Amino acid sequence: KGFTQSGHLQEHQRNHTGECPYTCAQCGKGFTRCNRLLSHQQVHVGDRPVLSPVCGGRFAMASHALSHQHVHPSGQPYYCPYCGEAYNSSWGLRQHRLTHAGEQLLPL
């Protein structure tokens, strides 16, 4: 992957090294990028402006609302072939399938 600025390369490399130089002072959770820490800090404020369009549940961050959507099975085109759990993105399904890594499964 190519980068036009060395800072972008350094940020990208943190995805591989696990380095998290930005740490939340309230809970200690680490982040690879400053903007992700700033987004995370909304969780501690108590403000939950993002609504689930299905159930009206409230979330501090849009990413939390998006990951919550898996509890609403309609409209989710990605299903785990091993357990049937539904996801609204192929990435979510790929992440879920890692949970089956230790199990003896039939090939797809």
C-alpha positions in Angstrom: 0.0 0.0 0.0 1.4 3.4 -0.9 1.2 6.6 1.2 1.9 10.2 0.2 2.8 11.3 3.8 5.0 9.5 6.3 2.5 10.2 9.0 -0.1 8.2 7.1 2.3 5.3 6.9 2.9 5.4 10.6 -0.8 5.4 11.4 -1.3 2.5 9.1 1.6 0.5 10.6 -0.2 0.7 14.0 -2.9 -1.6 12.5 -0.2 -4.3 12.3 1.9 -3.6 15.4 -1.0 -3.0 17.8 0.6 0.2 19.0 -2.1 2.4 20.6 -0.5 5.8 21.6 -3.8 7.5 22.3 -5.3 6.3 25.6 -8.7 7.2 27.2 -8.0 8.8 30.6 -11.3 7.5 32.0 -11.2 3.8 31.1 -7.7 3.1 29.7 -8.8 1.9 26.3 -6.1 2.5 23.7 -6.5 3.8 20.1 -4.3 3.9 17.1 -5.6 7.3 16.0 -6.5 10.5 17.9 -9.9 10.9 16.1 -10.9 7.5 17.3 -10.1 8.4 20.9 -12.2 11.6 20.5 -15.1 9.6 19.1 -14.8 7.0 21.9 -14.9 9.7 24.6 -18.5 10.4 23.7 -19.3 7.1 25.5 -18.3 8.6 28.8 -20.4 11.8 28.4 -23.7 9.9 28.7 -25.1 11.6 25.6 -26.7 9.1 23.3 -27.9 11.0 20.2 -27.9 8.0 17.7 -31.1 6.0 17.4 -31.7 2.5 16.1 -34.2 2.9 13.3 -35.7 -0.5 14.2 -36.1 -0.4 18.0 -35.4 3.1 19.0 -32.4 2.1 21.2 -30.0 5.0 21.9 -26.2 4.9 21.3 -23.4 7.3 21.9 -21.7 6.5 18.6 -23.0 5.6 15.1 -20.6 2.7 15.0 -22.3 1.3 18.2 -25.7 1.6 16.6 -24.5 -0.1 13.5 -23.0 -3.1 15.4 -26.3 -3.3 17.4 -28.2 -3.9 14.2 -27.3 -7.6 14.2 -29.9 -8.2 16.8 -32.6 -7.2 14.2 -32.5 -10.1 11.7 -34.5 -8.6 8.9 -32.6 -7.0 6.1 -29.3 -8.7 6.8 -27.9 -10.5 3.8 -24.8 -12.1 5.4 -25.4 -15.3 7.3 -22.9 -17.6 9.0 -23.0 -21.0 7.3 -22.1 -22.7 10.6 -24.5 -21.2 13.1 -26.9 -19.0 11.0 -26.1 -15.7 12.8 -26.9 -12.8 10.6 -24.8 -9.7 9.8 -25.4 -6.6 7.8 -21.9 -6.5 6.3 -19.4 -9.0 4.9 -16.8 -7.6 7.4 -19.1 -8.4 10.3 -19.5 -12.0 9.0 -15.8 -12.4 8.5 -15.1 -11.2 12.1 -17.8 -13.5 13.4 -16.4 -16.5 11.6 -13.1 -16.1 13.5 -15.1 -17.2 16.6 -15.5 -20.6 14.9 -11.7 -21.0 14.3 -11.2 -23.5 17.1 -14.2 -25.6 16.1 -14.1 -28.6 13.8 -16.3 -27.5 10.9 -17.1 -28.9 7.6 -15.6 -27.0 4.6 -17.9 -24.6 2.9 
